[in-house]
């Protein structure tokens, strides 16, 4: 196969090195997910399998709540589709930076490792992305994500309830820490987020709505309406002026 | 959870998540041009996280007071733009403090 000329940073080894900070960050987030999963009713190995096969924080928390509420399979599929829609966009974006070593068969596997953070690093480096680099970049984060879930789930199963409760809320704290700083600096995101929370609260507290619409669909509807309203009023360019 | 039920859920969940990543990576190579569509995709992660967090976070501990304490801590440390881990630890500690008051404080 004819490789595009690429710099010596486009290697498996460099990918592994660039993945270390992501893996360390994933340990703590997935630790929280592990705790939340076992306190919600999954077994330790179920929690680990969810993390290994999904590799996504928000999608897993939503999926977990649908599982434990005995939600429908369509609800599960639609929620994962919407919540993880951004990965599709990242895939398109990353596609334009890959070199010729990223063949179609390679894409079938490498696609599994596209997360916010892995994409962020891959998008930020100043060389094309080869399949060896991409593979190296995703390996440690996958290991960290899975191991963190294992540790969290193992401890969550033996900790007393009040301690598990206090740790299980940690993943929501992390979600707050992702959203709030962005909303602080970007008016479009701030308004979207306020709309999303308002609709979500309406579905939760309004007795008729909450009896008809389950939690998974409520999240999807709230997120889509809020993002659509935001996109209508803050399209990409203007929104950057406002920020 | 019942293993059969679990694996059906897991298959649908992981299958959908994988396809969302794989199909565009294999098929599409062009950039989005529509400014509103780009904005929509930029906003979606934040609206999803926001809708998932509130109000569910406030009912996640089974004790609304400990959860509110955790939420307030998360907001304060997030507005101060502390790291993800710092915010998570602050959230857990604030929740734990109130849980302990309820457990051992004679309420």
Interface residues (C-beta under 8 A of the other chain):
Chain A: X25 X28 X29 X32 X36 X41 X42 X43 X46 X49 X50 X53 X54 X55 X56 X58 X59 X61 X62 X63 X65 X66 X67 X68 X73 X76 X77 X80 X81 X82 X83 X84 X85 X86 X87 X88 X89 X91 X92 X93 X94 X95 X96 X104 X107 X108 X110 X111 X112 X114 X116 X162 X163 X165 X166 X167 X168 X169 X170 X171 X172 X173 X174 X175 X176 X177 X178 X179 X180 X181 X182 X183 X184 X188 X189 X192 X193 X195 X196 X197 X199 X200 X201 X204 X205 X215 X218 X219 X222 X223 X224 X226 X227 X228 X230 X231 X232 X234 X235 X236 X237 X238 X239
Chain B: X1 X6 X8 X9 X10 X12 X13 X14 X15 X16 X17 X18 X20 X21 X22 X23 X24 X25 X26 X28 X29 X30 X31 X32 X35 X36 X37 X38 X39 X40 X41 X42 X43 X44 X45 X46 X47 X48 X49 X50 X51 X52 X53 X54 X55 X56 X57 X60 X61 X62 X63 X66 X67 X70 X71 X73 X74 X75 X77 X78 X79 X81 X82 X83 X84 X85 X86 X87 X88 X89 X90 X91 X92 X93 X95 X96 X99 X100 X102 X103
